[in-house]
Amino acid sequence: MNHLTLPGDIIPLDHMAHVVYEMVERIPMEMFLPLL
């Protein structure tokens, strides 16, 4: 039995990409500056 479930099986990948993009867009760019 395979207990691993890919997110794509539950949520469409294009929807996931949109949600991730929205999350990243809300994060201030100043948080990324120390990482650059």
mmCIF entry with sequence, helices, sheets and N, C-alpha, C, O atoms, coordinates in Angstrom:
data_MODEL
# 
_entry.id   MODEL 
# 
_entity.id                         1 
_entity.type                       polymer 
_entity.pdbx_number_of_molecules   1 
# 
_entity_poly.entity_id                      1 
_entity_poly.type                           'polypeptide(L)' 
_entity_poly.nstd_linkage                   no 
_entity_poly.nstd_monomer                   no 
_entity_poly.pdbx_seq_one_letter_code       MNHLTLPGDIIPLDHMAHVVYEMVERIPMEMFLPLL 
_entity_poly.pdbx_seq_one_letter_code_can   MNHLTLPGDIIPLDHMAHVVYEMVERIPMEMFLPLL 
_entity_poly.pdbx_strand_id                 A 
# 
loop_
_entity_poly_seq.entity_id 
_entity_poly_seq.num 
_entity_poly_seq.mon_id 
_entity_poly_seq.hetero 
1 1  MET n 
1 2  ASN n 
1 3  HIS n 
1 4  LEU n 
1 5  THR n 
1 6  LEU n 
1 7  PRO n 
1 8  GLY n 
1 9  ASP n 
1 10 ILE n 
1 11 ILE n 
1 12 PRO n 
1 13 LEU n 
1 14 ASP n 
1 15 HIS n 
1 16 MET n 
1 17 ALA n 
1 18 HIS n 
1 19 VAL n 
1 20 VAL n 
1 21 TYR n 
1 22 GLU n 
1 23 MET n 
1 24 VAL n 
1 25 GLU n 
1 26 ARG n 
1 27 ILE n 
1 28 PRO n 
1 29 MET n 
1 30 GLU n 
1 31 MET n 
1 32 PHE n 
1 33 LEU n 
1 34 PRO n 
1 35 LEU n 
1 36 LEU n 
# 
_struct_asym.id          A 
_struct_asym.entity_id   1 
# 
loop_
_struct_conf.conf_type_id 
_struct_conf.id 
_struct_conf.pdbx_PDB_helix_id 
_struct_conf.beg_label_comp_id 
_struct_conf.beg_label_asym_id 
_struct_conf.beg_label_seq_id 
_struct_conf.pdbx_beg_PDB_ins_code 
_struct_conf.end_label_comp_id 
_struct_conf.end_label_asym_id 
_struct_conf.end_label_seq_id 
_struct_conf.pdbx_end_PDB_ins_code 
_struct_conf.beg_auth_comp_id 
_struct_conf.beg_auth_asym_id 
_struct_conf.beg_auth_seq_id 
_struct_conf.end_auth_comp_id 
_struct_conf.end_auth_asym_id 
_struct_conf.end_auth_seq_id 
_struct_conf.pdbx_PDB_helix_class 
_struct_conf.details 
_struct_conf.pdbx_PDB_helix_length 
HELX_P HELX_P1 AA1 PRO A 7  ? ILE A 10 ? PRO A 7  ILE A 10 1 ? 4  
HELX_P HELX_P2 AA2 LEU A 13 ? ARG A 26 ? LEU A 13 ARG A 26 1 ? 14 
HELX_P HELX_P3 AA3 MET A 29 ? MET A 31 ? MET A 29 MET A 31 5 ? 3  
HELX_P HELX_P4 AA4 LEU A 33 ? LEU A 35 ? LEU A 33 LEU A 35 5 ? 3  
# 
_struct_conf_type.id          HELX_P 
_struct_conf_type.criteria    ? 
_struct_conf_type.reference   ? 
# 
loop_
_atom_site.group_PDB 
_atom_site.id 
_atom_site.type_symbol 
_atom_site.label_atom_id 
_atom_site.label_alt_id 
_atom_site.label_comp_id 
_atom_site.label_asym_id 
_atom_site.label_entity_id 
_atom_site.label_seq_id 
_atom_site.pdbx_PDB_ins_code 
_atom_site.Cartn_x 
_atom_site.Cartn_y 
_atom_site.Cartn_z 
_atom_site.occupancy 
_atom_site.B_iso_or_equiv 
_atom_site.pdbx_formal_charge 
_atom_site.auth_seq_id 
_atom_site.auth_comp_id 
_atom_site.auth_asym_id 
_atom_site.auth_atom_id 
_atom_site.pdbx_PDB_model_num 
ATOM 1   N N  . MET A 1 1  ? 0.838  -1.202 0.000   1.00 0.00 ? 1  MET A N  1 
ATOM 2   C CA . MET A 1 1  ? 0.000  0.000  0.000   1.00 0.00 ? 1  MET A CA 1 
ATOM 3   C C  . MET A 1 1  ? 0.869  1.245  0.000   1.00 0.00 ? 1  MET A C  1 
ATOM 4   O O  . MET A 1 1  ? 1.878  1.311  0.702   1.00 0.00 ? 1  MET A O  1 
ATOM 5   N N  . ASN A 1 2  ? 0.473  2.222  -0.785  1.00 0.00 ? 2  ASN A N  1 
ATOM 6   C CA . ASN A 1 2  ? 1.233  3.467  -0.869  1.00 0.00 ? 2  ASN A CA 1 
ATOM 7   C C  . ASN A 1 2  ? 0.517  4.534  -0.058  1.00 0.00 ? 2  ASN A C  1 
ATOM 8   O O  . ASN A 1 2  ? -0.578 4.968  -0.415  1.00 0.00 ? 2  ASN A O  1 
ATOM 9   N N  . HIS A 1 3  ? 1.140  4.955  1.035   1.00 0.00 ? 3  HIS A N  1 
ATOM 10  C CA . HIS A 1 3  ? 0.517  5.933  1.916   1.00 0.00 ? 3  HIS A CA 1 
ATOM 11  C C  . HIS A 1 3  ? 0.884  7.360  1.531   1.00 0.00 ? 3  HIS A C  1 
ATOM 12  O O  . HIS A 1 3  ? 0.331  8.320  2.068   1.00 0.00 ? 3  HIS A O  1 
ATOM 13  N N  . LEU A 1 4  ? 1.829  7.492  0.589   1.00 0.00 ? 4  LEU A N  1 
ATOM 14  C CA . LEU A 1 4  ? 2.227  8.831  0.163   1.00 0.00 ? 4  LEU A CA 1 
ATOM 15  C C  . LEU A 1 4  ? 1.227  9.358  -0.860  1.00 0.00 ? 4  LEU A C  1 
ATOM 16  O O  . LEU A 1 4  ? 0.876  8.670  -1.818  1.00 0.00 ? 4  LEU A O  1 
ATOM 17  N N  . THR A 1 5  ? 0.782  10.569 -0.642  1.00 0.00 ? 5  THR A N  1 
ATOM 18  C CA . THR A 1 5  ? -0.163 11.180 -1.571  1.00 0.00 ? 5  THR A CA 1 
ATOM 19  C C  . THR A 1 5  ? 0.401  12.502 -2.059  1.00 0.00 ? 5  THR A C  1 
ATOM 20  O O  . THR A 1 5  ? 0.699  13.389 -1.260  1.00 0.00 ? 5  THR A O  1 
ATOM 21  N N  . LEU A 1 6  ? 0.548  12.633 -3.368  1.00 0.00 ? 6  LEU A N  1 
ATOM 22  C CA . LEU A 1 6  ? 1.050  13.882 -3.928  1.00 0.00 ? 6  LEU A CA 1 
ATOM 23  C C  . LEU A 1 6  ? -0.024 14.951 -3.836  1.00 0.00 ? 6  LEU A C  1 
ATOM 24  O O  . LEU A 1 6  ? -1.205 14.668 -4.041  1.00 0.00 ? 6  LEU A O  1 
ATOM 25  N N  . PRO A 1 7  ? 0.379  16.183 -3.528  1.00 0.00 ? 7  PRO A N  1 
ATOM 26  C CA . PRO A 1 7  ? -0.587 17.289 -3.449  1.00 0.00 ? 7  PRO A CA 1 
ATOM 27  C C  . PRO A 1 7  ? -1.368 17.432 -4.754  1.00 0.00 ? 7  PRO A C  1 
ATOM 28  O O  . PRO A 1 7  ? -2.523 17.856 -4.743  1.00 0.00 ? 7  PRO A O  1 
ATOM 29  N N  . GLY A 1 8  ? -0.751 17.084 -5.862  1.00 0.00 ? 8  GLY A N  1 
ATOM 30  C CA . GLY A 1 8  ? -1.404 17.198 -7.156  1.00 0.00 ? 8  GLY A CA 1 
ATOM 31  C C  . GLY A 1 8  ? -2.612 16.281 -7.271  1.00 0.00 ? 8  GLY A C  1 
ATOM 32  O O  . GLY A 1 8  ? -3.506 16.520 -8.083  1.00 0.00 ? 8  GLY A O  1 
ATOM 33  N N  . ASP A 1 9  ? -2.638 15.210 -6.439  1.00 0.00 ? 9  ASP A N  1 
ATOM 34  C CA . ASP A 1 9  ? -3.772 14.295 -6.479  1.00 0.00 ? 9  ASP A CA 1 
ATOM 35  C C  . ASP A 1 9  ? -4.998 14.914 -5.817  1.00 0.00 ? 9  ASP A C  1 
ATOM 36  O O  . ASP A 1 9  ? -6.131 14.523 -6.095  1.00 0.00 ? 9  ASP A O  1 
ATOM 37  N N  . ILE A 1 10 ? -4.759 15.879 -4.942  1.00 0.00 ? 10 ILE A N  1 
ATOM 38  C CA . ILE A 1 10 ? -5.852 16.502 -4.189  1.00 0.00 ? 10 ILE A CA 1 
ATOM 39  C C  . ILE A 1 10 ? -6.149 17.894 -4.733  1.00 0.00 ? 10 ILE A C  1 
ATOM 40  O O  . ILE A 1 10 ? -7.304 18.244 -4.976  1.00 0.00 ? 10 ILE A O  1 
ATOM 41  N N  . ILE A 1 11 ? -5.098 18.678 -4.920  1.00 0.00 ? 11 ILE A N  1 
ATOM 42  C CA . ILE A 1 11 ? -5.236 20.057 -5.385  1.00 0.00 ? 11 ILE A CA 1 
ATOM 43  C C  . ILE A 1 11 ? -4.543 20.190 -6.739  1.00 0.00 ? 11 ILE A C  1 
ATOM 44  O O  . ILE A 1 11 ? -3.391 19.781 -6.884  1.00 0.00 ? 11 ILE A O  1 
ATOM 45  N N  . PRO A 1 12 ? -5.225 20.752 -7.723  1.00 0.00 ? 12 PRO A N  1 
ATOM 46  C CA . PRO A 1 12 ? -4.606 20.966 -9.037  1.00 0.00 ? 12 PRO A CA 1 
ATOM 47  C C  . PRO A 1 12 ? -3.320 21.774 -8.899  1.00 0.00 ? 12 PRO A C  1 
ATOM 48  O O  . PRO A 1 12 ? -3.259 22.728 -8.124  1.00 0.00 ? 12 PRO A O  1 
ATOM 49  N N  . LEU A 1 13 ? -2.288 21.385 -9.658  1.00 0.00 ? 13 LEU A N  1 
ATOM 50  C CA . LEU A 1 13 ? -0.988 22.044 -9.533  1.00 0.00 ? 13 LEU A CA 1 
ATOM 51  C C  . LEU A 1 13 ? -1.065 23.522 -9.882  1.00 0.00 ? 13 LEU A C  1 
ATOM 52  O O  . LEU A 1 13 ? -0.371 24.341 -9.279  1.00 0.00 ? 13 LEU A O  1 
ATOM 53  N N  . ASP A 1 14 ? -1.904 23.869 -10.854 1.00 0.00 ? 14 ASP A N  1 
ATOM 54  C CA . ASP A 1 14 ? -1.993 25.285 -11.229 1.00 0.00 ? 14 ASP A CA 1 
ATOM 55  C C  . ASP A 1 14 ? -2.599 26.097 -10.090 1.00 0.00 ? 14 ASP A C  1 
ATOM 56  O O  . ASP A 1 14 ? -2.238 27.257 -9.891  1.00 0.00 ? 14 ASP A O  1 
ATOM 57  N N  . HIS A 1 15 ? -3.519 25.490 -9.343  1.00 0.00 ? 15 HIS A N  1 
ATOM 58  C CA . HIS A 1 15 ? -4.099 26.185 -8.188  1.00 0.00 ? 15 HIS A CA 1 
ATOM 59  C C  . HIS A 1 15 ? -3.049 26.340 -7.096  1.00 0.00 ? 15 HIS A C  1 
ATOM 60  O O  . HIS A 1 15 ? -2.963 27.389 -6.457  1.00 0.00 ? 15 HIS A O  1 
ATOM 61  N N  . MET A 1 16 ? -2.244 25.286 -6.880  1.00 0.00 ? 16 MET A N  1 
ATOM 62  C CA . MET A 1 16 ? -1.180 25.354 -5.873  1.00 0.00 ? 16 MET A CA 1 
ATOM 63  C C  . MET A 1 16 ? -0.194 26.454 -6.232  1.00 0.00 ? 16 MET A C  1 
ATOM 64  O O  . MET A 1 16 ? 0.229  27.223 -5.368  1.00 0.00 ? 16 MET A O  1 
ATOM 65  N N  . ALA A 1 17 ? 0.173  26.530 -7.511  1.00 0.00 ? 17 ALA A N  1 
ATOM 66  C CA . ALA A 1 17 ? 1.131  27.544 -7.948  1.00 0.00 ? 17 ALA A CA 1 
ATOM 67  C C  . ALA A 1 17 ? 0.565  28.941 -7.704  1.00 0.00 ? 17 ALA A C  1 
ATOM 68  O O  . ALA A 1 17 ? 1.298  29.849 -7.313  1.00 0.00 ? 17 ALA A O  1 
ATOM 69  N N  . HIS A 1 18 ? -0.724 29.112 -7.933  1.00 0.00 ? 18 HIS A N  1 
ATOM 70  C CA . HIS A 1 18 ? -1.352 30.422 -7.720  1.00 0.00 ? 18 HIS A CA 1 
ATOM 71  C C  . HIS A 1 18 ? -1.339 30.773 -6.236  1.00 0.00 ? 18 HIS A C  1 
ATOM 72  O O  . HIS A 1 18 ? -1.053 31.914 -5.872  1.00 0.00 ? 18 HIS A O  1 
ATOM 73  N N  . VAL A 1 19 ? -1.649 29.796 -5.375  1.00 0.00 ? 19 VAL A N  1 
ATOM 74  C CA . VAL A 1 19 ? -1.662 30.035 -3.925  1.00 0.00 ? 19 VAL A CA 1 
ATOM 75  C C  . VAL A 1 19 ? -0.265 30.397 -3.436  1.00 0.00 ? 19 VAL A C  1 
ATOM 76  O O  . VAL A 1 19 ? -0.101 31.320 -2.638  1.00 0.00 ? 19 VAL A O  1 
ATOM 77  N N  . VAL A 1 20 ? 0.746  29.666 -3.919  1.00 0.00 ? 20 VAL A N  1 
ATOM 78  C CA . VAL A 1 20 ? 2.128  29.958 -3.518  1.00 0.00 ? 20 VAL A CA 1 
ATOM 79  C C  . VAL A 1 20 ? 2.521  31.351 -3.987  1.00 0.00 ? 20 VAL A C  1 
ATOM 80  O O  . VAL A 1 20 ? 3.164  32.098 -3.250  1.00 0.00 ? 20 VAL A O  1 
ATOM 81  N N  . TYR A 1 21 ? 2.139  31.703 -5.212  1.00 0.00 ? 21 TYR A N  1 
ATOM 82  C CA . TYR A 1 21 ? 2.471  33.024 -5.745  1.00 0.00 ? 21 TYR A CA 1 
ATOM 83  C C  . TYR A 1 21 ? 1.831  34.112 -4.899  1.00 0.00 ? 21 TYR A C  1 
ATOM 84  O O  . TYR A 1 21 ? 2.463  35.130 -4.617  1.00 0.00 ? 21 TYR A O  1 
ATOM 85  N N  . GLU A 1 22 ? 0.580  33.910 -4.491  1.00 0.00 ? 22 GLU A N  1 
ATOM 86  C CA . GLU A 1 22 ? -0.112 34.891 -3.652  1.00 0.00 ? 22 GLU A CA 1 
ATOM 87  C C  . GLU A 1 22 ? 0.602  35.039 -2.316  1.00 0.00 ? 22 GLU A C  1 
ATOM 88  O O  . GLU A 1 22 ? 0.748  36.154 -1.813  1.00 0.00 ? 22 GLU A O  1 
ATOM 89  N N  . MET A 1 23 ? 1.050  33.925 -1.733  1.00 0.00 ? 23 MET A N  1 
ATOM 90  C CA . MET A 1 23 ? 1.750  33.968 -0.446  1.00 0.00 ? 23 MET A CA 1 
ATOM 91  C C  . MET A 1 23 ? 3.053  34.744 -0.576  1.00 0.00 ? 23 MET A C  1 
ATOM 92  O O  . MET A 1 23 ? 3.366  35.594 0.257   1.00 0.00 ? 23 MET A O  1 
ATOM 93  N N  . VAL A 1 24 ? 3.811  34.442 -1.633  1.00 0.00 ? 24 VAL A N  1 
ATOM 94  C CA . VAL A 1 24 ? 5.100  35.111 -1.835  1.00 0.00 ? 24 VAL A CA 1 
ATOM 95  C C  . VAL A 1 24 ? 4.892  36.602 -2.081  1.00 0.00 ? 24 VAL A C  1 
ATOM 96  O O  . VAL A 1 24 ? 5.686  37.431 -1.634  1.00 0.00 ? 24 VAL A O  1 
ATOM 97  N N  . GLU A 1 25 ? 3.823  36.934 -2.791  1.00 0.00 ? 25 GLU A N  1 
ATOM 98  C CA . GLU A 1 25 ? 3.555  38.333 -3.130  1.00 0.00 ? 25 GLU A CA 1 
ATOM 99  C C  . GLU A 1 25 ? 3.273  39.147 -1.871  1.00 0.00 ? 25 GLU A C  1 
ATOM 100 O O  . GLU A 1 25 ? 3.548  40.347 -1.832  1.00 0.00 ? 25 GLU A O  1 
ATOM 101 N N  . ARG A 1 26 ? 2.715  38.491 -0.826  1.00 0.00 ? 26 ARG A N  1 
ATOM 102 C CA . ARG A 1 26 ? 2.364  39.210 0.397   1.00 0.00 ? 26 ARG A CA 1 
ATOM 103 C C  . ARG A 1 26 ? 3.561  39.387 1.314   1.00 0.00 ? 26 ARG A C  1 
ATOM 104 O O  . ARG A 1 26 ? 3.519  40.195 2.243   1.00 0.00 ? 26 ARG A O  1 
ATOM 105 N N  . ILE A 1 27 ? 4.641  38.631 1.059   1.00 0.00 ? 27 ILE A N  1 
ATOM 106 C CA . ILE A 1 27 ? 5.828  38.739 1.911   1.00 0.00 ? 27 ILE A CA 1 
ATOM 107 C C  . ILE A 1 27 ? 6.648  39.953 1.471   1.00 0.00 ? 27 ILE A C  1 
ATOM 108 O O  . ILE A 1 27 ? 6.972  40.079 0.291   1.00 0.00 ? 27 ILE A O  1 
ATOM 109 N N  . PRO A 1 28 ? 6.987  40.843 2.402   1.00 0.00 ? 28 PRO A N  1 
ATOM 110 C CA . PRO A 1 28 ? 7.809  42.009 2.063   1.00 0.00 ? 28 PRO A CA 1 
ATOM 111 C C  . PRO A 1 28 ? 9.157  41.566 1.495   1.00 0.00 ? 28 PRO A C  1 
ATOM 112 O O  . PRO A 1 28 ? 9.761  40.617 1.995   1.00 0.00 ? 28 PRO A O  1 
ATOM 113 N N  . MET A 1 29 ? 9.624  42.246 0.461   1.00 0.00 ? 29 MET A N  1 
ATOM 114 C CA . MET A 1 29 ? 10.887 41.884 -0.171  1.00 0.00 ? 29 MET A CA 1 
ATOM 115 C C  . MET A 1 29 ? 12.053 42.069 0.782   1.00 0.00 ? 29 MET A C  1 
ATOM 116 O O  . MET A 1 29 ? 13.105 41.458 0.595   1.00 0.00 ? 29 MET A O  1 
ATOM 117 N N  . GLU A 1 30 ? 11.885 42.907 1.810   1.00 0.00 ? 30 GLU A N  1 
ATOM 118 C CA . GLU A 1 30 ? 12.966 43.134 2.770   1.00 0.00 ? 30 GLU A CA 1 
ATOM 119 C C  . GLU A 1 30 ? 13.370 41.837 3.463   1.00 0.00 ? 30 GLU A C  1 
ATOM 120 O O  . GLU A 1 30 ? 14.509 41.699 3.909   1.00 0.00 ? 30 GLU A O  1 
ATOM 121 N N  . MET A 1 31 ? 12.440 40.885 3.555   1.00 0.00 ? 31 MET A N  1 
ATOM 122 C CA . MET A 1 31 ? 12.748 39.612 4.208   1.00 0.00 ? 31 MET A CA 1 
ATOM 123 C C  . MET A 1 31 ? 13.714 38.790 3.365   1.00 0.00 ? 31 MET A C  1 
ATOM 124 O O  . MET A 1 31 ? 14.445 37.951 3.893   1.00 0.00 ? 31 MET A O  1 
ATOM 125 N N  . PHE A 1 32 ? 13.720 39.031 2.050   1.00 0.00 ? 32 PHE A N  1 
ATOM 126 C CA . PHE A 1 32 ? 14.577 38.256 1.155   1.00 0.00 ? 32 PHE A CA 1 
ATOM 127 C C  . PHE A 1 32 ? 15.960 38.884 0.987   1.00 0.00 ? 32 PHE A C  1 
ATOM 128 O O  . PHE A 1 32 ? 16.905 38.209 0.580   1.00 0.00 ? 32 PHE A O  1 
ATOM 129 N N  . LEU A 1 33 ? 16.077 40.171 1.300   1.00 0.00 ? 33 LEU A N  1 
ATOM 130 C CA . LEU A 1 33 ? 17.347 40.862 1.079   1.00 0.00 ? 33 LEU A CA 1 
ATOM 131 C C  . LEU A 1 33 ? 18.523 40.213 1.821   1.00 0.00 ? 33 LEU A C  1 
ATOM 132 O O  . LEU A 1 33 ? 19.591 40.071 1.227   1.00 0.00 ? 33 LEU A O  1 
ATOM 133 N N  . PRO A 1 34 ? 18.374 39.811 3.095   1.00 0.00 ? 34 PRO A N  1 
ATOM 134 C CA . PRO A 1 34 ? 19.515 39.173 3.779   1.00 0.00 ? 34 PRO A CA 1 
ATOM 135 C C  . PRO A 1 34 ? 19.925 37.860 3.122   1.00 0.00 ? 34 PRO A C  1 
ATOM 136 O O  . PRO A 1 34 ? 21.054 37.408 3.311   1.00 0.00 ? 34 PRO A O  1 
ATOM 137 N N  . LEU A 1 35 ? 19.031 37.238 2.353   1.00 0.00 ? 35 LEU A N  1 
ATOM 138 C CA . LEU A 1 35 ? 19.332 35.952 1.730   1.00 0.00 ? 35 LEU A CA 1 
ATOM 139 C C  . LEU A 1 35 ? 20.101 36.126 0.433   1.00 0.00 ? 35 LEU A C  1 
ATOM 140 O O  . LEU A 1 35 ? 20.734 35.188 -0.052  1.00 0.00 ? 35 LEU A O  1 
ATOM 141 N N  . LEU A 1 36 ? 20.048 37.327 -0.129  1.00 0.00 ? 36 LEU A N  1 
ATOM 142 C CA . LEU A 1 36 ? 20.712 37.556 -1.413  1.00 0.00 ? 36 LEU A CA 1 
ATOM 143 C C  . LEU A 1 36 ? 22.208 37.740 -1.239  1.00 0.00 ? 36 LEU A C  1 
ATOM 144 O O  . LEU A 1 36 ? 22.923 37.943 -2.220  1.00 0.00 ? 36 LEU A O  1 
# 
